């Protein structure tokens, strides 16, 4: 959640690549889930010292699995960090390097017209060659023009948005960010997909949870190995949470969002057990770049 070292990125990709190239006895290719949070700080989890202990599912996941306290992201901005995660290449090589506060190619606002290069090889493209079905749920942020969207870059399914949920906007020059189901635009943030800037209420995390679980169930029933890239953005300003979680945290609205994400992670892990695939699935949980200074005291904590 600071700046990634090439060694750490190489280790991450080595784990995944080994799972794709080595057949385990009596099993098919393992499923892979990457849960990428948006602007979540390292200090937001109980396992890393948050005193309110409001992340029991993530704390249990860390206790039962492997914890990497020195994992470094590739960049302190969304697009370059995500490009590095999906390509295995540092921003200076994959084209999403930054100049001060802005990233080349895909940083909001929507006037930016670039995106991920067609010359880059992304994880879902590699996995497709091994028979995997891939889905992204949530935020893409590697270009919003048609040629840069997830279905053009290896993913088989997508439910989410090309950019962050900034807004609301009210002009043809800068319209609200669209939300897609595969290649079909379903609506826009703040319009068909509500986010109340005053109360922080939104059902988006709930929608992303249901989409992720549905994908896992369908692929398990079809006995196909899958790659789920689950990328909710509730902890990115403006922070939001659904009504059952609003006002529940000791840490304000940002804490509410973290609590709902923790609940969602726990629900996904529970479904892996229900379906009997918990021992056949690698699950990674991380954040794109740590909490943002712009989020303020009611939004995030422990930024770098």
BELTA-V250866 format. One record per residue. N is the residue number from 1. PHI is phi in whole degrees, 0 to 359 (NA if undefined). PSI is psi in whole degrees, -180 to 180 (NA if undefined). OMEGA is omega as a letter, one per 20 degrees, with the letter a starting at -180 (* if undefined). Layout:
n | phi | psi | omega
N | PHI | PSI | OMEGA
N | PHI | PSI | OMEGA
//
This chain:
n | phi | psi | omega
1 | NA | 22 | r
2 | 237 | -122 | r
3 | 250 | 130 | a
4 | 287 | 140 | r
5 | 271 | 150 | r
6 | 297 | -29 | r
7 | 295 | -44 | a
8 | 295 | -44 | r
9 | 297 | -40 | r
10 | 296 | -40 | r
11 | 297 | -44 | r
12 | 301 | -48 | a
13 | 290 | -30 | r
14 | 296 | -40 | r
15 | 299 | -46 | a
16 | 292 | -45 | a
17 | 296 | -38 | r
18 | 297 | -37 | r
19 | 292 | -24 | a
20 | 273 | -23 | a
21 | 254 | -23 | a
22 | 253 | 124 | r
23 | 275 | 126 | r
24 | 279 | 150 | a
25 | 295 | 135 | r
26 | 63 | 18 | r
27 | 224 | 160 | r
28 | 270 | -173 | r
29 | 299 | 137 | a
30 | 290 | 148 | r
31 | 285 | 155 | a
32 | 227 | 128 | r
33 | 237 | 125 | r
34 | 247 | 119 | r
35 | 257 | 108 | a
36 | 250 | 112 | r
37 | 278 | 165 | a
38 | 245 | 113 | r
39 | 60 | 31 | r
40 | 272 | 131 | a
41 | 276 | 154 | r
42 | 298 | -29 | a
43 | 278 | 8 | a
44 | 272 | -7 | a
45 | 253 | 141 | r
46 | 301 | -38 | a
47 | 296 | -22 | r
48 | 255 | 17 | r
49 | 108 | 2 | r
50 | 295 | 119 | a
51 | 291 | -24 | a
52 | 283 | -14 | r
53 | 52 | 57 | a
54 | 254 | 17 | r
55 | 233 | 62 | a
56 | 296 | -35 | a
57 | 289 | -43 | r
58 | 290 | -35 | r
59 | 296 | -41 | r
60 | 292 | -39 | r
61 | 300 | -43 | r
62 | 294 | -39 | a
63 | 292 | -35 | a
64 | 271 | -15 | a
65 | 242 | -140 | a
66 | 244 | 135 | a
67 | 249 | 129 | a
68 | 246 | 84 | a
69 | 290 | -13 | r
70 | 248 | 28 | r
71 | 287 | 132 | a
72 | 245 | 132 | r
73 | 277 | 168 | a
74 | 279 | -20 | a
75 | 194 | 151 | r
76 | 276 | 27 | r
77 | 219 | 149 | a
78 | 304 | -59 | a
79 | 300 | -52 | a
80 | 298 | -37 | r
81 | 295 | -44 | a
82 | 290 | -38 | r
83 | 298 | -41 | r
84 | 294 | -40 | a
85 | 299 | -43 | a
86 | 275 | -19 | r
87 | 254 | -23 | a
88 | 77 | 14 | a
89 | 235 | 143 | a
90 | 295 | 154 | a
91 | 307 | -38 | a
92 | 296 | -20 | r
93 | 261 | -33 | a
94 | 268 | -1 | r
95 | 95 | 2 | a
96 | 250 | 38 | r
97 | 291 | 163 | a
98 | 246 | 154 | r
99 | 233 | 103 | a
100 | 60 | -120 | a
101 | 269 | 3 | a
102 | 235 | 139 | a
103 | 261 | 138 | r
104 | 294 | 135 | r
105 | 94 | -52 | a
106 | 227 | 13 | a
107 | 284 | 136 | r
108 | 302 | 139 | k
109 | 275 | 176 | a
110 | 288 | -9 | r
111 | 292 | -21 | r
112 | 295 | 129 | a
113 | 251 | -4 | a
114 | 274 | -175 | r
115 | 182 | -167 | a
116 | 297 | 134 | a
117 | 292 | 143 | r
118 | 293 | -14 | r
119 | 277 | -12 | r
120 | 278 | 143 | r
121 | 256 | 117 | a
122 | 263 | 159 | a
123 | 310 | -49 | a
124 | 298 | -29 | r
125 | 291 | -38 | r
126 | 293 | -44 | a
127 | 291 | -32 | r
128 | 302 | -35 | r
129 | 293 | -20 | r
130 | 259 | 12 | r
131 | 88 | 11 | a
132 | 280 | 148 | r
133 | 256 | 131 | a
134 | 239 | 143 | r
135 | 220 | 139 | r
136 | 253 | 132 | r
137 | 239 | 119 | r
138 | 112 | -140 | a
139 | 275 | 131 | r
140 | 265 | -70 | r
141 | 68 | 27 | r
142 | 242 | 32 | r
143 | 119 | 135 | a
144 | 252 | -6 | r
145 | 288 | 154 | a
146 | 308 | -40 | a
147 | 289 | -12 | a
148 | 256 | -4 | a
149 | 287 | 164 | a
150 | 304 | -40 | a
151 | 292 | -16 | r
152 | 269 | -1 | a
153 | 229 | 37 | r
154 | 103 | -23 | a
155 | 285 | 141 | r
156 | 272 | -29 | a
157 | 221 | 157 | r
158 | 206 | 133 | r
159 | 226 | 115 | a
160 | 158 | -155 | a
161 | 230 | 152 | r
162 | 285 | -23 | a
163 | 229 | -179 | r
164 | 287 | 166 | a
165 | 271 | 40 | r
166 | 298 | 154 | a
167 | 141 | -167 | i
168 | 283 | 150 | r
169 | 252 | 163 | a
170 | 210 | 58 | r
171 | 201 | 160 | r
172 | 287 | -23 | r
173 | 288 | -41 | r
174 | 228 | 81 | r
175 | 284 | 168 | r
176 | 296 | 151 | a
177 | 294 | 133 | r
178 | 282 | 155 | r
179 | 242 | 132 | a
180 | 244 | 149 | r
181 | 245 | 103 | a
182 | 59 | -121 | a
183 | 263 | 2 | a
184 | 263 | 125 | r
185 | 282 | 121 | a
186 | 270 | -23 | a
187 | 163 | -160 | a
188 | 225 | 153 | r
189 | 303 | 144 | r
190 | 74 | -10 | r
191 | 250 | -93 | r
192 | 290 | -30 | r
193 | 250 | 97 | a
194 | 286 | 137 | r
195 | 223 | 115 | a
196 | 272 | 107 | a
197 | 296 | -28 | a
198 | 283 | -47 | a
199 | 264 | -20 | a
200 | 82 | 10 | a
201 | 278 | 132 | r
202 | 199 | 146 | r
203 | 262 | 14 | a
204 | 298 | -43 | r
205 | 299 | -39 | r
206 | 298 | -43 | r
207 | 298 | -44 | a
208 | 296 | -37 | r
209 | 298 | -49 | a
210 | 297 | -39 | r
211 | 296 | -42 | r
212 | 295 | -46 | a
213 | 296 | -42 | r
214 | 300 | -43 | r
215 | 297 | -46 | r
216 | 300 | -45 | a
217 | 296 | -45 | a
218 | 296 | -43 | a
219 | 289 | -35 | r
220 | 295 | -44 | r
221 | 297 | -34 | r
222 | 276 | -3 | a
223 | 57 | 44 | r
224 | 246 | 136 | r
225 | 294 | 143 | a
226 | 227 | 157 | r
227 | 236 | 116 | r
228 | 250 | 120 | r
229 | 256 | 100 | a
230 | 258 | 109 | a
231 | 231 | 69 | r
232 | 290 | 158 | a
233 | 233 | 26 | a
234 | 298 | -28 | a
235 | 269 | 5 | r
236 | 270 | 133 | r
237 | 299 | 138 | i
238 | 285 | 124 | a
239 | 291 | 144 | r
240 | 218 | 162 | r
241 | 204 | 161 | r
242 | 281 | 164 | a
243 | 305 | -42 | a
244 | 299 | -19 | a
245 | 255 | -16 | a
246 | 295 | 131 | r
247 | 81 | 6 | a
248 | 271 | -27 | a
249 | 273 | 152 | r
250 | 284 | -7 | a
251 | 248 | 22 | r
252 | 79 | -164 | a
253 | 297 | -37 | r
254 | 298 | -43 | r
255 | 298 | -36 | r
256 | 300 | -44 | a
257 | 296 | -42 | r
258 | 296 | -41 | r
259 | 298 | -41 | r
260 | 291 | -38 | r
261 | 294 | -40 | r
262 | 299 | -44 | r
263 | 300 | -43 | a
264 | 296 | -43 | r
265 | 300 | -45 | r
266 | 300 | -38 | a
267 | 293 | -42 | r
268 | 296 | -44 | r
269 | 297 | -36 | r
270 | 297 | -40 | r
271 | 293 | -33 | r
272 | 299 | -39 | r
273 | 290 | -44 | a
274 | 301 | -37 | a
275 | 274 | -4 | r
276 | 73 | 27 | a
277 | 241 | 15 | a
278 | 296 | -29 | r
279 | 270 | -1 | r
280 | 245 | 18 | a
281 | 224 | 126 | r
282 | 273 | 129 | r
283 | 237 | 120 | r
284 | 249 | 136 | r
285 | 234 | 128 | r
286 | 202 | -178 | r
287 | 237 | 154 | a
288 | 288 | -39 | a
289 | 199 | 15 | a
290 | 82 | 166 | a
291 | 293 | 149 | a
292 | 263 | 141 | r
293 | 300 | -36 | a
294 | 295 | -17 | a
295 | 292 | -29 | r
296 | 79 | 177 | a
297 | 294 | -21 | r
298 | 263 | 8 | a
299 | 239 | -51 | a
300 | 211 | 174 | a
301 | 212 | 149 | r
302 | 58 | 77 | r
303 | 255 | 162 | r
304 | 227 | NA | *
//
